[in-house]
Amino acid sequence: MTRSFGKELVRTRPPQASLEGSNDRQASRTRRGGAVGNQRGLALIIVVTVVAMLTIIVTEFAYSVTLDQFRVRNSLYSLQAELIVRSGVNLAEGFLSLDEDPSVDTRSEEWYITMLQFCQQVSLPNGAVIRCDVKDESGKININNTRDRAGAPLDPTVVTKQGVLRDALRCIFQRREGLKVEIVDDLREYWQREPPTLEDGTQRPSVPSFQSLEDFAATFNIPTEHLPYLRRYITAQPSRRLSGININIAEPEVLAAVINPDPESGCGMTVEVQDILERQLDPENPIRDADVRSLLGSLENAQVITTAFTTRSSLYRLEASAITNPNPDNPNQGGVGKTLSVLIFRECVEENADRCELWTTKPLDWQKEGGARLFRERNRFSALSEYYGEFDPSALQELFN
């Protein structure tokens, strides 16, 4: 539609058409605005998701790195503890070689006291601590010494060293509930068996000796829960290495079992056992070979019983425990602990005027343990290190109660 206003011509759109165009433009703007709003919400969701995923990844990575650091540190502390206990065992062996008197071995020799003091006071890097111990294994009953000698009479009325030791074993077994005393009788029958045949068809000259206490237990079906008890009084070593019981360090139960193997009396304490224990507590007056005969001379069959004892030791268990990265408030706790135990055979190869100039040691077995066991258990002879120099025998009386 065209209207004329003077000389100008003005073209006008019909009202309906103008209204429709205006509605179209408004709808178009509305659609574009809605799309932009929807896109802005989606972007926010994407950003939040990415940030959350990155947070999870970074947190997991940081945790993994921290965990790896702890593992590396623990591995380092564990390696340090293992090296320290090896050094501790070597240290104990060095102190053992300071023993000068090869004729007698006791609980309270000077080298042992010095070793305890040194290990307790030694300073190690990063606060690490160590404990050392030497346990004399020669005060136990050697199962392999219960074998009757070849050609010896089997008359039960004849008293022999082997029979005395078997009677002592019977006492040890009697004291433990659940252990069958009949095993001792089976042990004698075991030694009398026909020797086994080897793979090449030849026959062994004799029944094989027991290689360990576990070997003995497996042969006679002894439950493993009894082994810790038996290990305190019994061992299984070749007779050439452990031929007798060191009377200076034998447990009271072992002494009573050998000296008084009477089941009716309970294999209990006797005057002779008490006299021996008093001498064990006296570092200035150890029991020597001549003293054994005088202490046991009043016993029936004393001549045979004295052959079961000796005053020397040849088997020792060297032990060391260490703790690295210990608790600053209590150095004996926390951290990483290790324990190493080595059984050795000691022999004097150069003796001069009742003095050993050169000892040789041969390792027989070794055992590694997790944890610092020597820090948890009370050392049997720890009181010695406190009273050495001004020794008080009564301080050790509790060890035998």
C-alpha positions in Angstrom: 0.0 0.0 0.0 1.3 3.4 -1.0 0.2 6.7 0.5 1.1 10.2 -0.7 2.0 12.9 1.7 2.9 15.8 -0.5 5.6 14.8 -2.9 6.9 11.8 -0.9 5.6 8.4 -1.4 5.6 6.2 1.7 5.2 2.5 1.2 3.5 0.9 4.1 3.1 -2.8 5.0 -0.3 -4.1 5.7 -0.8 -4.3 9.5 -1.2 -8.0 9.5 2.0 -8.7 7.6 4.0 -6.4 9.9 2.7 -8.2 12.9 3.5 -11.6 11.5 7.1 -10.5 10.8 7.5 -9.1 14.3 6.4 -12.4 15.8 8.8 -14.4 13.6 11.8 -12.3 14.7 10.8 -12.6 18.3 10.4 -16.3 18.1 13.8 -16.6 16.4 15.5 -14.6 19.2 13.7 -16.7 21.7 15.0 -19.9 20.1 18.5 -18.6 20.0 18.5 -17.5 23.6 17.2 -20.9 24.8 19.9 -22.7 22.9 22.6 -20.5 24.4 21.1 -21.1 27.9 21.1 -24.8 27.4 24.7 -24.8 26.1 25.8 -22.8 29.2 24.4 -25.5 31.6 26.0 -28.3 29.6 29.4 -26.6 29.8 29.0 -26.2 33.6 28.3 -29.9 33.9 31.4 -30.8 31.8 33.6 -28.5 33.8 32.4 -29.9 37.1 32.9 -33.5 35.8 36.4 -32.8 34.6 37.4 -31.1 37.9 36.0 -34.0 39.9 37.9 -36.6 37.7 41.1 -34.6 38.0 40.6 -34.3 41.8 40.2 -38.1 42.0 43.2 -38.8 39.8 45.4 -36.4 41.8 44.3 -37.7 45.1 44.8 -41.3 44.0 48.2 -40.5 42.6 49.2 -38.7 45.8 48.0 -41.6 48.0 49.9 -44.1 45.7 53.1 -42.0 46.0 52.8 -41.7 49.7 52.2 -45.5 50.0 55.2 -46.2 47.8 57.3 -43.9 50.0 56.3 -45.9 53.1 57.1 -49.1 51.4 60.5 -47.9 50.3 61.2 -46.6 53.8 60.1 -49.9 55.4 62.2 -51.9 53.0 65.2 -49.7 53.8 64.6 -50.0 57.6 64.1 -53.8 57.2 67.4 -54.1 55.3 69.1 -52.0 57.9 67.7 -54.2 60.7 68.9 -57.3 58.9 72.4 -56.0 58.5 72.5 -54.9 62.1 71.5 -58.4 63.4 74.1 -60.0 61.2 76.7 -57.7 62.8 75.2 -58.5 66.2 75.7 -62.2 65.7 79.3 -61.6 64.5 79.8 -59.4 67.6 78.5 -62.2 69.9 80.9 -64.6 68.2 83.8 -62.3 68.8 83.0 -62.0 72.5 82.7 -65.8 72.7 86.2 -66.1 71.3 87.5 -64.1 74.3 86.8 -67.0 76.6 90.3 -68.0 77.8 89.6 -71.0 80.0 88.8 -74.1 77.9 88.4 -76.4 80.9 85.1 -74.9 82.2 82.2 -72.9 80.9 79.7 -71.3 83.2 76.7 -68.9 83.2 78.7 -65.9 84.5 81.9 -65.6 82.6 83.4 -62.2 82.1 83.1 -62.2 78.3 79.4 -62.7 78.5 78.9 -59.8 81.0 80.9 -57.5 78.8 78.9 -58.5 75.7 75.6 -57.7 77.4 76.8 -54.3 78.5 78.3 -53.5 75.1 75.2 -54.4 73.1 72.9 -52.4 75.4 75.1 -49.3 75.2 76.3 -49.3 71.6 75.2 -46.3 69.6 73.8 -46.8 66.1 72.7 -44.3 63.5 69.1 -43.0 63.3 68.4 -44.2 66.8 68.6 -48.0 66.0 69.0 -50.3 68.9 70.4 -53.8 69.2 70.5 -56.7 71.8 72.8 -59.7 71.7 72.7 -63.0 73.5 74.6 -66.3 73.6 72.7 -69.3 74.8 74.7 -72.3 75.8 73.1 -75.4 74.2 75.4 -77.9 76.0 73.2 -78.1 79.2 70.6 -80.2 77.4 70.0 -83.9 77.0 71.2 -85.1 73.6 68.7 -87.7 72.3 71.4 -89.3 70.2 73.4 -90.1 73.4 70.6 -92.5 74.4 71.7 -95.1 71.7 73.3 -98.2 73.4 76.8 -98.9 72.3 77.3 -101.6 69.8 77.8 -104.9 71.5 76.7 -103.6 74.9 74.5 -106.0 76.9 70.8 -105.4 76.8 70.3 -106.5 80.4 67.9 -103.9 81.9 69.4 -104.5 85.4 72.8 -103.2 84.1 73.0 -99.4 84.7 74.6 -97.5 81.7 74.9 -93.9 80.8 72.4 -94.4 77.9 69.9 -95.9 80.4 70.4 -93.0 82.8 69.7 -90.5 80.0 66.6 -92.5 78.9 65.3 -92.4 82.5 65.9 -88.7 82.5 63.9 -88.3 79.3 61.1 -90.2 81.0 61.1 -87.6 83.8 61.0 -84.7 81.3 58.1 -86.3 79.4 56.2 -87.0 82.7 56.2 -83.3 83.6 54.3 -82.3 80.4 50.6 -83.2 80.2 49.9 -84.8 76.8 53.3 -86.3 76.2 53.4 -90.1 76.2 56.0 -91.5 78.4 55.9 -94.7 76.3 57.8 -92.8 73.7 61.0 -93.4 75.8 60.5 -97.1 75.6 59.9 -96.8 71.8 63.1 -94.9 71.6 65.1 -97.8 72.9 63.4 -100.1 70.4 64.2 -97.6 67.7 67.9 -97.9 68.3 67.7 -101.7 68.2 66.0 -101.8 64.8 67.6 -103.4 61.7 69.5 -100.7 59.9 67.8 -99.6 56.6 69.0 -100.5 53.2 70.5 -97.7 51.0 69.5 -97.1 47.3 72.5 -99.0 46.0 71.4 -102.1 48.0 74.0 -101.9 50.7 72.9 -101.8 54.4 73.7 -98.9 56.7 76.0 -99.8 59.6 73.5 -98.5 62.1 70.1 -96.8 62.5 70.6 -93.1 61.6 70.8 -90.6 64.3 68.2 -87.8 64.6 69.1 -84.7 62.7 67.0 -82.3 64.7 64.4 -82.2 67.4 61.7 -81.9 64.7 63.1 -85.1 63.2 62.6 -86.9 66.6 59.1 -85.5 67.0 58.1 -86.6 63.5 59.5 -90.1 64.1 57.4 -90.6 67.2 54.3 -88.5 66.2 54.9 -85.9 68.9 52.5 -82.9 68.3 54.3 -79.7 67.4 52.8 -77.8 70.3 55.1 -79.8 72.6 58.3 -78.8 70.8 58.9 -75.5 72.6 58.7 -77.3 75.9 61.0 -80.1 74.8 63.5 -77.7 73.2 64.2 -76.2 76.6 65.6 -79.5 77.9 66.4 -81.7 74.9 68.4 -81.4 71.7 69.5 -83.6 68.8 73.1 -83.3 67.9 75.8 -85.8 66.8 77.4 -87.4 69.8 80.8 -86.3 68.8 79.7 -82.7 69.2 77.7 -83.0 72.4 78.8 -86.0 74.4 77.7 -84.8 77.8 75.6 -82.3 79.8 77.5 -79.2 81.0 76.7 -79.3 84.7 77.5 -75.6 85.1 74.7 -74.4 82.9 72.1 -77.3 83.0 68.5 -76.4 83.9 67.3 -77.5 87.4 64.8 -79.9 85.6 67.6 -81.5 83.7 69.8 -81.9 86.8 66.9 -83.4 88.8 65.9 -85.8 85.9 69.5 -87.2 85.6 70.3 -87.3 89.3 66.9 -88.4 90.6 65.1 -90.3 87.8 62.5 -91.7 90.2 59.0 -91.4 88.9 57.5 -92.0 92.3 59.3 -89.0 93.8 58.4 -86.9 90.8 62.0 -86.6 89.7 62.3 -83.7 92.2 65.0 -81.7 93.9 67.6 -83.4 96.0 70.5 -82.2 98.1 72.9 -82.9 95.3 70.8 -80.8 92.9 70.6 -77.9 95.3 74.4 -78.0 95.9 75.0 -77.8 92.1 72.6 -74.9 91.7 74.4 -73.0 94.5 77.7 -73.5 92.7 76.1 -72.3 89.4 75.3 -69.0 91.1 78.9 -68.6 92.3 81.1 -67.1 89.5 84.2 -67.4 91.6 83.8 -71.2 92.2 82.7 -73.0 89.1 82.3 -76.8 89.0 85.3 -78.5 87.5 85.8 -82.1 86.6 87.1 -83.2 90.0 84.1 -81.4 91.7 81.6 -83.5 89.7 82.7 -86.7 91.4 82.7 -85.1 94.8 79.2 -83.6 94.3 77.7 -86.8 93.1 79.8 -89.3 94.9 77.1 -90.2 97.5 74.6 -91.3 94.8 73.8 -94.9 93.9 75.5 -95.7 90.6 77.5 -92.4 91.0 80.3 -93.7 88.7 77.8 -94.1 85.8 75.9 -90.9 86.5 79.0 -88.7 86.5 79.8 -89.9 83.0 76.7 -88.1 81.8 78.1 -84.7 82.8 80.9 -82.5 81.7 82.1 -79.0 82.6 82.7 -77.8 79.1 80.5 -76.5 76.3 80.8 -76.8 72.6 77.4 -75.8 71.2 76.2 -72.2 71.4 73.3 -70.3 69.9 74.2 -66.8 68.9 71.2 -64.4 68.8 70.8 -60.8 67.9 67.7 -58.6 67.6 67.6 -55.1 66.2 65.0 -52.3 65.9 65.3 -49.5 63.3 63.2 -46.4 63.2 62.1 -47.0 66.9 59.6 -45.1 68.9 61.4 -41.9 70.2 59.5 -42.1 73.5 60.3 -45.8 73.9 63.3 -47.0 71.8 62.5 -50.7 72.7 59.2 -50.6 70.9 57.8 -49.6 67.4 59.8 -49.5 64.3 61.0 -52.5 62.2 62.4 -55.4 64.2 64.5 -58.4 63.1 66.1 -61.4 64.9 68.8 -63.7 63.7 69.8 -67.0 65.5 72.8 -69.1 64.5 73.8 -72.4 66.1 77.6 -72.9 66.1 80.0 -75.6 67.2 83.1 -74.2 69.1 86.4 -76.0 69.5 89.8 -75.0 70.9 92.5 -75.8 68.4 95.4 -74.1 70.2 95.7 -74.6 73.9 98.6 -73.3 76.0 98.9 -73.9 79.8 95.2 -74.2 80.4 94.5 -71.2 78.2 92.9 -71.4 74.8 94.9 -69.3 72.3 92.7 -70.0 69.3 89.0 -70.9 69.0 87.3 -72.1 65.8 83.6 -72.0 65.2 81.5 -73.8 62.7 77.9 -72.6 61.9 75.4 -75.5 62.0 72.1 -73.8 61.2 70.6 -70.3 61.2 67.1 -69.0 61.6 65.6 -65.6 60.7 62.6 -64.2 62.6 60.4 -61.2 62.1 60.3 -58.9 65.2 62.8 -58.1 67.8 62.3 -61.1 70.1 65.2 -60.3 72.5 63.5 -57.0 73.4 60.3 -58.8 74.4 61.7 -61.6 76.5 63.6 -61.1 79.7 67.2 -62.1 79.3 67.9 -64.9 81.7 71.3 -63.5 82.7 70.5 -59.8 82.4 71.0 -59.4 86.2 74.7 -60.4 85.7 75.4 -57.3 83.7 74.1 -55.1 86.6 76.0 -56.9 89.4 79.3 -57.7 87.6 82.2 -56.3 89.5 80.3 -56.2 92.7 78.5 -59.5 92.1 75.5 -60.5 94.3 74.6 -64.2 93.8 71.2 -63.7 95.3 70.3 -61.5 92.3 70.1 -64.6 90.2 68.2 -66.8 92.6 64.9 -65.9 90.9 66.2 -67.5 87.6 65.7 -70.9 89.1 62.3 -70.4 90.8 
